[in-house]
Structures are given as structure tokens and as C-alpha cells.
Amino acid sequence: MCELPVWIGIDDTDSYYGGCTTWIAAKLSYRFKDRLVDFPYLIRLNPEIPWKTRGNGALAIGLSSLTDKEVEEVASFVMATARDEGKTNPSLLISWGGERQERFAIKAIRDVITKRELERTLEKIGPTSKYFLKKPGKMRGLIGCIAAINHPWSDATYELIAYRDDQNYERPEFRDDVLWMDSLTAPVTFANFDREVGKPLIYPHGPDPVLFGIRGEDPRVLKAAMMMLGNSCSLWMVFKTNQGTDEHVVGVNGFGLAYPYTTVSIEARVVSNPTITPGGHVVIDIIDRDGNSGQAVFYRQTGNLNRVARRLMKGDLVRVWGGVRPETQRKVINGQGLVLIAPKILYDEVPSCPFCHRKMRQVNAGRYICDTCKVQAMGRARFYLKRDIIVNRIYQPSASAFKHLMKPAGRRPIRTPQEIKSVLS
């Protein structure tokens, strides 16, 4: 008998040809429903990792106890259900007690975990854990298992995932129902519908058993949203997730700390007007505060973000964030977001009095006064080119181009603790 409680970590059980790790976790969660200590966790790992399958999500389930016989039952079910085509490494980790590995979990979301780092961590947790592999010696999936079990929660969202009863029938897409549900539940729910193109976003298109997924801040609202859609399904589950939190983004001071396969946020100066490629992508040459040069690329598929990037100009001070492209001579960021911090100044001049419109007299460095009206002003009058871009506004991709971990600009976290048993009842 394992006490303390017991955590089940699952990762890499799906492939490009089918399967779904959340479906396995949902089945196990209902099997041990009365012993759940929290919602099952759905942790999205580093989205820039090249050997991920689809969503790069790892799962963890916390139980108050688990017998040795039940451990074998769980292992048999996971290994029998996991897909092992291609580059997948289906893995299962049972953990009870031991030292928390939160630094490992955060690195798995923001950076690359080496084989040696994984081996050292397995040595640390060895006395209080047991793992199972579908492919002997293929241990990469254990990275996600450890990360999901040990994830530190500074922010969280939830996703209700409903599953098809028969994986072979086509998913119905009820456009009007989704639009109605979104209008009633947003912003407590998010990423339901792309109003720009009139497209529902809750329906996946991969070869997996998921019928739809609704994301939001409150599990009770997610359950109500599911009922609004009127879909009948025998299996659904609410997962606690790090989706929509920007947890993968690391703020850096310059390109020197922008490493391949990471997602960074950097403040930089635009050094040339945007270049538009034949495919419609926008390329911006930028330079950081230390004089290191790089590029930010805003792909045509990002929609609104691509259109905003076209309006930038040489001299603008911006903050951009996105994944660092590997194996390029210059550091290149695949843009996921943009803020115009300070637009280029076309020219400046001595300020005029707002009342008599005469030029003011400089009193000392940076201070001016009108000798007639005695009105004062700080600094010279600055003039900018009028553009359809707002200073300090966060610009993001269109909803259809949003990735799992991207935080919606208007998101307002709800801090009220939620109980899984009240939601599943």
C-alpha cells in the first residue's frame, strides 16, 4: 500500500496517428474518483521542443492511496493503451513522498532537459517512485511525468475535455452553439471562437478521441458551458492546467541569453522598416540594449499580429516575445506577441503655450515657461507619425493562431479554490 498521497504521471502515450494522454488520465480519474486529491493536471511542456508529438502535454493524477495491485493495474492499462508509433516514448511514473522537483518541472516548460539531468533526477526520486516504459530504454517520456507531478502552481486555468463515445465518427461542429456559449461565458472561458474568421476553436482536428475542449478560469462555468452545447457524451473530465499562463516565456536582457528551443521576451530597437516576404510574413531587424542584433518574424498565419507588425518603423522601441529559432547565424525570434513601448520621434521643438500659443522660454534643462501666461512645461514637444498602433497595448495572434500556453491579453485569473468532487458530482 502506497500512502502520502500517490501521484501518477503519464506522458508521450499519443502519436501523430492517434491516441490521447488526457483520455487515459480521464479513465483513470474516474476509476479512482473517490480518492482524487485534486483535479488531474494537464501540463503543457516547452512548445519549442522539436521531438514533441502534438500538444506536448503531460498528465498527473493525485490519489490519497494506491495498493500494489492497483499500481500494476494502472501500469497494465496505460501500457496497453499507449501508442508506440514513430518517435513516441510512452512512460508512466508512480511517485509517493520524496523531495519535490519543482526546478526540474519549470525547466521542462521553459528549456531543454538533457538525458543526464533526467538520470540525476531519477536517482533522487528513486526510493519513492517506480516507473514503467513501453519501449525499454526509451525514457524521454519520464521528463513529462516528473514535470507534471512536481509542477508548482503560481497560476492555473482549467479545461473541460469531452470525449467521443466512438472514435470513428466525425466530430459535429455546432458553430452557432459555440458562439452563443462564448457570448454568455467569456471572459471566464476563453479561446472558444475566432470571431475574426467565424470559426469555432473548441473542436480538435487530430486522430484522437477528443470531442471538444473548453478552457477557462472556473470549472463550474466550464461544466455549464458544456451543457449549453447540448452534446451527449459518456466521458468528460476537468483538468487543472498551465494553459493560458505564459509560463513558457522567459524575460531576457538581450540576445546573448536567447537560447535555441526557448521562448524569450526581449526589449529592442527596430533598426529598419519591416520587410514583407513573398509569403506575407513580416521580418523586423532589431537590436538589443547591448548592441546585439537579431530578427523577429511575424508569420502570415498570426493574422492580427502580422498586420500590426507591418506598421512598425525604424526607431521604434518594442518588446517582442516568441520562440528562438535554432541553427541560424543571427538570433531569430518567431513572434508570438508585440508591444510598442515608445514610437519613433519624427522631430521635437520648443513647446508652445497652450493659451497664447507663443513659444516658451527655457528656464533650465528640460523646463520651459511662458513669460505671458506663466504656464510651465517639462521637456521639448515631440511629434510622431500617426499610425494605427497603440503604445503599450499587447498585440497577439488572431485566436485561430493561439498556442496552448499563450496568455490572452484580457485574461483575469480567478483565485477561488475549486473542489473536484463538487464539479464531478
N, C-alpha and C positions, 0 to 999 in steps of 0.2 A: 504493500500500500504506500503510495506517494502522497504526502501532505504538503502544506505550506503557503500558497497553493501550487498547483501544477500548471505549467504553460506548455501548450502545443504550438510549435512553429512549423509552417508549411510554405514551401516556395518551389517555383520552377516546375510545376506539375502540368502546365499547359504548353501548347506548341502553336505554330502557325497553322496547324491542320485541325485543331480542335482542343477540347478540354477547357477547364476553368478552375483556378485555385480557389476562388471565392465560393464556387458551388460545393467543393469538398468541405470548406470551412463551414458553410451553412448546414450541410448534412450533419457534420459532427456537432455543431452547436445545438441542433435540435435533439441529437442523440443524448447529449448530456445537459439538456436545457435547465434542469433543476440545480445544477452545480456551477453554472456560469457565474463568475465574479465580476464581469464587466461585458460590454459589447465585444464581439470579436473584432480584432484590429485588422485594418487594411492599410498597410504602409507602402506608399509608393517610394521606390528607391531612386537612385540617381538616374534621371531620364537621358543623360548623355552617354551612358554605358552602351557600347556597340553590341555586346552579346546578349542583350535583353531579348525577350520574346515579343510580347505585345505591350501590356501596360506596365510591366516591371513592378508588379505588386507582390508583396509578401504578406502572409496571414499569421495571426497569433490568436489562440483561444485560451483564456484563463479559467481553470476549474478549481473548485475547492478541494477536490481529491480525485485520485485515479488509481485503480488497482493494477497490479502487474498484468492480470489477464486482460484488462481494458486497454493497457498500453499496447499489447500485442494485437488487440482488435483494431485499434486506431492505425497501427502500422500496416496491417494487412489491407485495410480499406484504402488508405492513402496510396500505397504502392500499387495496388490493383487498379486504381482509378487513374493514376498519373499517366500522362502521355510521355513517351520517351523518344519521339522522333527528333532528328536533327540535333541541335546544339543544347537541348534541354538537359538539366541535371536534377531530376526530381529528388527532393530532400525533405526529411521530417526530423524535427528535434523536439524531444521531451525534456523539459527543464523544471527542476524544483529547487528553490532556495539558491544559495550561492551569491557571489558578488555581481552586482548589476554591471552591464557592459554598455552604458549609455554613450560613451565616446565612440565606440565601435558603431553603434546604431546611427549616430549623426554622420559619421564619415561615410557610411554606406549610402546615405541620401545625398551627400554633397561631393563625394570624391570617389577614388578608386581604392578598393580593398585588395591588397596583394595576397598571394597564396600564403606567404609567411605570416602575415598578420592574422589570417584566418586560423592557421595552425596554432599560433600562440594563444589565441582566444579560446580555441577548443581545449587546449591544455588547462587553461584557467577554470573553465566550467566543467571539465571532465568528471570530477567527483559527484556533481549534482545534475548530470544530464546524460542523455542517451540519444544517439542519432541513428537514422536509417537512410540508406541510399538505394535508389533503384538501379543506378549504374555504379558498380563497385569502383571506388577510387575517384569518382567524379563528385567533388564536394562543393562546387560553386554555389549550389542552391542553399547551402548552410549559411551563407552570408545573409541572405534574406531572412532565414529562420531566426538567427540571432538578433538581427536588427528589429524585426517585428516584435519579438518578445521583450526586448530591452528599450524600446522607444520611449524617450522622455516627452511628456505631454505639456508643452508650453502653449499650444493652440490645437484645436481639433474641430473637424467638421464630421458630418455623418453622411452615409449613403445607404439608401434602401435599394437593394437589388432584388428584383423578382426574376424567377426562372421559368423557362418553358417546361410544360409537362412532357412534351415530346420534342426532342432536339431536331427533328427532321422537318417540322412545319415552319413556314415562313412567319417572320415577325410582322404583326399588323402595326402600321404606323398611323395613329389617330392624330393628325395634325391639329385639328380644331380643339380636341380634348386637351392636348398638351398646352396649347396656347391659353385656353381657359384656366387650366390648373396653374400655369405660371403667373397669370394675371392676379390670381387670388392668393398665392403663397409667396411670391417674390417680395422682398429680398431674403426672407427666411429660407427659401430654396433658391438655388442659382444654377446656371448652365443648363436650363431646360429647353430653351428655344432661341434660335437665332432670328431675331425679328428683321435683321437686315436682308436676309435672303428667304425668310419664311420657312425655316427648316427646323423640325424637332431634333433635339440633341440627346434625348434620353435613350434612344434606341441604338445599340451597337450593331456593327455590320460584320463581325468576325464569325468564324465557325465554332461558336460556343453556346452553352445553354442559357445565356442571359436573355431575358425578355426585354427588360428596361432597367435603368438605374436613375434614381432621383437623389440629388445632392442638396444638402442644406445644413442648417445650424441646430435644428431641433428634431429629434427622432419622432416626436408625436405629430409634428406637422408633416413629416415625410410619410407617415402612415396615413394621415388624412389625404395627402396628395395622391397616394396610390389608390385610395378608394374613389377619388374623383375621376380617375381614368377608367374605372369600371372593368379593368381586366381581371379575369379569374385565373388564378394560378395557385397551385398547391404548395409551392415553396417560395418563401421570401425571407430576407434577413436584413437587419440594420447593422451596418459596420461603423465603427469609430475609425476615422481616417485622418491622415495629414494632408488630404487633398485641399486645394484652395488656400494654402497657408504660405506659399513662397518659401517653404523650409529648405528648398534646394539651393536658394540664392545666397551667395557669399559676397559681401561688400569688400572691395579691394581698393587700394590707393592708386594702383597703376597696373599697366600691362605686365610688369615683372612678376606679379602674383596671379596672373590669369593663366592657369594651367589647363592643358587639354583635358577634355572629358569632365569639366566642371562648369557650373553656371555662376557667372560673376556679375556684379553691379559695379559700374565704374563711372566716375565723373571725368569728362573730357571736353576738349575744344574741337569744334568742327573746322577743318583746315582747307576744305574745298567744297564747292557746291555738289549736291548729290549727283551720282551717276546712275542712269537708268539702263539696265541691261536689256537686250532684245526680248528676254522672257518676262520683263516687267518688274524685276527685282531692283531694289534701291540699295546702292553701295555708298556708304559715307566714310570718308577718310577722317580719322580723329587722332588727337594727340593728348596724352595724359599730363598731369601736373609736373612730371619729371622729364617731359620731352620725349617719351617713348611713343612711337606711332603705331597705329593699328587701323582696323576697319570694323564697321558694323554693317551687317547685311540684313535688310528687311525684305523678306520674300513676298512675292505677289500674293501667296496664299494667306498671308496675315491680314489681308483686307484693309481695315481702317488704319492699322499701324503702318502699313506700307504707304498709304495715301498721306498720312501725317509726315512721315519721314521725307517725302518729296518736297515738303515746304521748308525744310531746314536750309540754312545758308552758311557760307563761310563766316566764321567769327562767333557763331552761337556756342554757348556753354550748355552742355546737355549731360544728363545721366542716362546711360543705356544699360540694359542687362539682357543676358542671354547665354547660351551655351558656347563654350570656347571650342572652335573647330581645331582638330588635331592636324599635324603634319602640313603646316603651311609656314612659309618664310616669315610672314607677318602675322601677328595675333589677329584673328578674325572672330568676331562675336556674331552668332546668329541671333538677331534681335528678337526679344520677347516682350520688351517694354521700353518706353521712352518718356523722359521728362525734359522739357525745355526750362533750364534754370535761369538763364539770362540771355536774351536775344542780342544779336549784333547791334552795336550802336552805329548808326549811319553818320551822325555828327553831333557835336554839342556846342553850346554857345552860352554867353552870359544871359541869365534869366531876365525876363521882363516882369514888371509889376502887374499883378492880375487886376488892379483897379485903374491905374492911369496909363498902363502899357508902356511906360518908359523903361529903358534899360536900367537895371540895378547897378549899384556900386559895390565893388568887392571890399569888405571890411578886413578880413583876414582869410587864411587858407580855408576854402570851402564854404565861406559865409558871405552872403550878399544882402544889401539893404536898399530900399527905395528911399531917396532923400526927401521925396514929397510926402508919401503916404506912411513912411516908417515901417513898411512891411518887410520882413526878412525871409530869406530862402537859404537852404543849405544845398550847396553843390550847383554845378552848371546844369542847364536844361539839356536833356538828352532826347534825341529823336531817333525813332526806329521805323523800319519798313513795316507797314501794316500787312499782316498775314493771318490766315485762318488757323492760328495755333495759339493756345492759351498758356501763358507762363505758369509753371509749377503744377499743371494738370498732368495726371498719369494717363498716358496713352497706351492701350493694349491691343492685341489682335482682336479681330472680329470673333464673336462667340464660337463660330464653327472651327476656328483655328486654335482654340484654347487647349492647353495641355493639362493633365491631371493636377499638377502641383501649383499651377499659376493661381495667384490670389486675385480674385475680382476686385477692381478698384473700389467698388461700393460695398464690399462685404463688411458686415458688422457682427463680430462674434458674440454668441450668447454663452454666458458663463454658468448658467444654472445646471447643477449636476443632474444627470439623467440616469434612471434605473432601467436596465434592460428587461427585467421581469414584467414591469408595468407596460412596456411597449409591446412585448410579445404575447401578453395575455389577451 
